[in-house]
Amino acid sequence: MPRKYRANRAWSSVSETYCNAWELGNAFSELNDPEEQRKRMVEQLEQAHARGEKDKQLDDEFLDAIDQGMPPAGGLGIGVDRLIMLLTNAPSIRDIILFPARRNKAD
């Protein structure tokens, strides 16, 4: 990750893996600054309430966990179906999808 982003705790990072012009997966880090996270969540909550979504609530347990030192979090998502497309040279994801009910009737 570039140095300027590591110095700014308000930033999270995202990377994507491409092969043969297909996105195979992505990885990301989560925002772990408790003050910044609370500010953003309160802002989102206010916007939701302005739209009439009164059932939305602030996740105080999550914010408390970050505040108490929850370790940095992140995620990695690899599209197995897209990886199989690459390995089998399949032109369409419909050719390798595991759930036939999701295929077009013409296939």
C-alpha positions as CSV (number, residue, x, y, z in Angstrom):
1,M,0.0,0.0,0.0
2,P,1.4,3.5,-0.8
3,R,2.9,5.3,2.1
4,K,0.6,8.3,2.0
5,Y,-2.4,6.0,2.7
6,R,-0.8,4.2,5.6
7,A,-0.2,7.5,7.3
8,N,-3.8,8.5,7.0
9,R,-6.0,6.3,9.2
10,A,-9.2,7.6,7.6
11,W,-8.3,5.7,4.4
12,S,-8.9,2.0,3.7
13,S,-7.3,0.2,0.8
14,V,-8.7,-1.9,-2.0
15,S,-7.0,-4.0,-4.6
16,E,-8.4,-6.1,-7.5
17,T,-6.9,-9.0,-9.3
18,Y,-7.4,-9.2,-13.1
19,C,-6.3,-11.8,-15.6
20,N,-7.2,-12.0,-19.3
21,A,-9.3,-8.8,-18.7
22,W,-11.5,-10.6,-16.1
23,E,-11.8,-9.6,-12.5
24,L,-10.9,-12.7,-10.5
25,G,-11.1,-11.2,-7.0
26,N,-10.5,-8.3,-4.7
27,A,-9.1,-7.6,-1.3
28,F,-9.7,-4.7,1.1
29,S,-8.9,-3.3,4.5
30,E,-11.4,-2.0,6.9
31,L,-11.4,1.4,8.6
32,N,-10.2,0.9,12.1
33,D,-10.1,4.5,13.5
34,P,-12.9,4.5,16.1
35,E,-13.6,8.3,15.9
36,E,-13.7,8.3,12.1
37,Q,-15.9,5.2,12.0
38,R,-18.4,6.6,14.5
39,K,-18.5,9.9,12.6
40,R,-19.3,8.1,9.3
41,M,-21.8,5.7,10.9
42,V,-23.7,8.6,12.6
43,E,-23.7,10.5,9.3
44,Q,-25.1,7.4,7.5
45,L,-27.7,7.0,10.2
46,E,-28.9,10.6,9.9
47,Q,-29.2,10.2,6.1
48,A,-31.2,7.0,6.6
49,H,-33.5,8.7,9.1
50,A,-34.0,11.6,6.6
51,R,-35.1,9.1,4.0
52,G,-37.7,7.7,6.5
53,E,-35.8,4.6,7.5
54,K,-36.5,4.8,11.2
55,D,-35.6,1.2,12.0
56,K,-31.8,1.8,11.4
57,Q,-29.7,1.9,14.6
58,L,-26.1,2.7,15.5
59,D,-24.0,-0.4,16.1
60,D,-22.6,0.6,19.4
61,E,-21.1,-2.9,20.1
62,F,-19.0,-2.7,16.9
63,L,-17.9,0.9,17.7
64,D,-16.9,-0.2,21.3
65,A,-14.9,-3.1,19.9
66,I,-12.9,-0.8,17.6
67,D,-12.4,1.6,20.5
68,Q,-11.1,-1.1,22.8
69,G,-8.5,-2.2,20.2
70,M,-10.1,-4.6,17.8
71,P,-7.3,-5.8,15.5
72,P,-7.2,-4.5,12.0
73,A,-9.8,-6.2,9.7
74,G,-9.9,-6.9,6.0
75,G,-11.3,-9.2,3.5
76,L,-10.4,-11.3,0.4
77,G,-12.8,-12.4,-2.2
78,I,-11.8,-14.8,-5.0
79,G,-14.3,-15.6,-7.6
80,V,-14.0,-19.3,-8.0
81,D,-16.5,-19.3,-10.9
82,R,-14.3,-16.7,-12.7
83,L,-11.2,-18.7,-11.9
84,I,-12.8,-21.8,-13.5
85,M,-13.7,-19.7,-16.5
86,L,-10.0,-18.8,-16.9
87,L,-8.8,-22.3,-16.5
88,T,-11.3,-23.9,-18.9
89,N,-11.3,-21.0,-21.3
90,A,-15.1,-20.7,-21.0
91,P,-16.5,-17.7,-22.9
92,S,-19.4,-17.2,-20.5
93,I,-20.0,-17.7,-16.8
94,R,-23.2,-19.5,-17.8
95,D,-21.0,-22.3,-19.1
96,I,-19.5,-23.1,-15.8
97,I,-22.2,-22.0,-13.2
98,L,-23.0,-24.7,-10.7
99,F,-26.7,-24.0,-10.4
100,P,-28.5,-24.9,-13.6
101,A,-31.6,-23.2,-12.5
102,R,-29.7,-19.9,-12.9
103,R,-28.9,-20.6,-16.6
104,N,-30.9,-19.2,-19.5
105,K,-33.6,-21.6,-20.8
106,A,-31.9,-21.6,-24.2
107,D,-28.6,-23.1,-22.8
